[in-house]
Amino acid sequence: MSVRYTPVGWNRNKLVYDGVLVACIAAYVLIFLQLAPALQSFTRPLDGPTLRMQAFGSCAFLLLSLALAIGPLARLDPRFLPLLYNRRHLGVLTFLVALTHASQVLGWYFAFGVADPYVALLAANTSYAQLHGFPFELLGILALILLAVLAATSHDFWLAFLTPSLWKAIHMAVYGAYAAVVLHVALGRLQTGENPLLAVLVGLSVLSLATLHLTAGRRQRARDLAVATPTEIAPWVDAGSVDAVTEGRGRVVPLAGAESVAVFRHGGRLSAVSNLCAHQNGPLGEGRIVDGCITCPWHGFQYRPKDGCAPAPFTEKIATYRVRLNGRRILLDPRPNPPGTHVEPVPVPEA
């Protein structure tokens, strides 16, 4: 969280995150440039500029694949949450690496003609009616434009200006960028058939991402279908056993036809708030209590359990819900209170 909009609210976590990312990118490119010549065909050795294009291009593809894998990995195993915390930094670095790849292409293939390099790039190949020889360059340009838009709007200013829902919808275009990159490679580099390792890399990436998203989606769907059970005391619903909510943690309670609720246990008392973080609609119920506040597992935004308000000087608010106990069962009123409404926490009796 940050009080004011700054280019980057640096902290130790972000410095370490970015430092490791930059070091890994540099190491990958250097290792690629050293090892790739040994794997190339001796009858058609690659020149230095082409090696650099391939190094930065493959690096950008791997970074984009990692960015798309972090989300489902974090849903399947919370140990991956530190990677999710600053994923936007990964997205910006992916764009910069992809931009370096594009600049290498323009600086080599289109730098020695009489036509403007950008005009030559768009006009050199017009074989739109056939698969083999299709102008794959346009797919690369499309992917780069999408990555540029996502990088430019990654700051929290745009998140607040566009609202979390619209911002999230726009940033779903990362899947379009990934599809464009896969087609860019498949209709371009893979059509030469010179390096089967690249085909294996692309195939494994697509298969792994599809498997991760399907697995995470299936698990989330199972959770969503386990909606709270109606009770005889309308409109209260049964939100499960109080023993299922551990101290300092939350439990997500799906509601039929409505957003999920997060029930937290803190200091031997129960409170319920919206499961959607005001920042990026992160799943608050998968977070924990830190310094007396519900802490979103995605980016660390915090809210007081009793009223859903962020601690001063922050001003974010989320909806609260009424809870009560019937023996060891949690009863929840599914009607949300206005954001920031105080609801007295319910004491949990000893078992």
C-alpha positions, 0 to 999 in steps of 0.5 A, a space after each residue: 500500500 502507498 499513501 501517494 502515487 509514486 513511480 515505484 514504492 520501493 521496499 526491500 521485497 520489491 528490490 529483491 524481486 526486481 534484482 533477482 529478475 534482472 539477474 536471471 534475465 542477464 544470466 539467461 541471455 549470456 548463457 544463450 549467447 554462449 551455448 547457442 553457437 554449439 547447437 547450430 548447424 555448421 553449414 548455416 552458422 548464425 551471425 551475432 545479431 541473429 543470436 541476440 534476436 533469438 536470445 531476447 525473443 526466447 527470454 521474453 517468451 519464457 518470462 511471459 509464460 512465467 507471468 501467466 503461470 504464477 496466478 494458477 500456481 498461487 491458487 494451487 499452492 500459497 508458497 507461490 504467493 511471493 511471486 504474485 506479489 510484484 507480478 506487475 514488475 515481471 510484466 514490465 520487464 517482459 515488455 522491455 525484453 520483448 522490445 529489445 528483441 524487436 529493436 534487434 530485428 529492425 536493426 538487422 533485417 531492415 536497416 540496410 534498405 532504402 525504405 523506412 524500416 517500419 514501412 519495410 517491416 509492414 510491407 515486406 511480406 503480404 502472403 496473407 492467403 497462405 499458412 506457410 509464409 504468413 506475415 508472422 511479423 504482424 503477430 509479433 507487433 500485436 503482442 508487443 503493442 498489447 504488452 506495451 499497453 499492459 506495462 503502461 497501465 500497470 501503475 496503481 494510478 490507472 488501477 484507481 482511475 479505471 476501477 479494479 474491474 475494468 483494469 482487470 478486464 483490460 489486463 486479461 489481454 495478456 492472454 491475447 499477447 501470449 496467443 499472438 506470441 505463440 503464433 508468431 513463433 509457430 508461423 515464423 521460427 518454427 517453420 524453418 524446422 532447424 531447431 526442434 528444441 524451440 518447438 519442444 519449448 513452445 509445446 511444453 509451455 502451452 501444455 503446462 499453462 493449459 494444465 495449470 489453468 484447468 487444474 486451478 479452475 477446477 479447484 476453484 469451481 468446486 469451492 464456488 459450488 460449495 455455497 452456504 446452506 440456507 437455514 430456517 432463520 431467513 435470510 441467514 445461511 449456514 457458513 460452516 463450523 467455527 472450528 474450520 476457521 483457524 485463529 489469524 486466518 480466514 475462510 471463504 464462504 461462497 454465496 448463491 448468486 452473490 460475491 463470496 464472503 471472507 470469515 476471519 477469526 482474530 483474538 477469539 472473535 469472528 468477523 465477516 467482510 467481502 472476499 474482494 480486495 478493493 485494490 485488484 479484487 484479490 481473494 481476502 479470505 485466502 490471506 491472514 491477519 497481520 498486525 490486527 488487520 486482514 491482509 490481502 495475499 496478492 499485494 498486502 492491502 489491509 482492512 480492519 476486521 470489525 469495519 472493513 476500513 483500511 488503517 490510517 492514512 489509507 482510505 479504502 473500504 470494503 463491505 462487512 457482514 453480520 455473523 452469529 453463532 448457533 452452537 458451533 455453526 456460523 450463521 451469516 447474513 448474506 446481505 452486505 452492509 455499506 463499505 466501512 460499516 462497523 459490525 461488532 465481532 462475535 466471541 467464539 466460545 471454548 469447545 
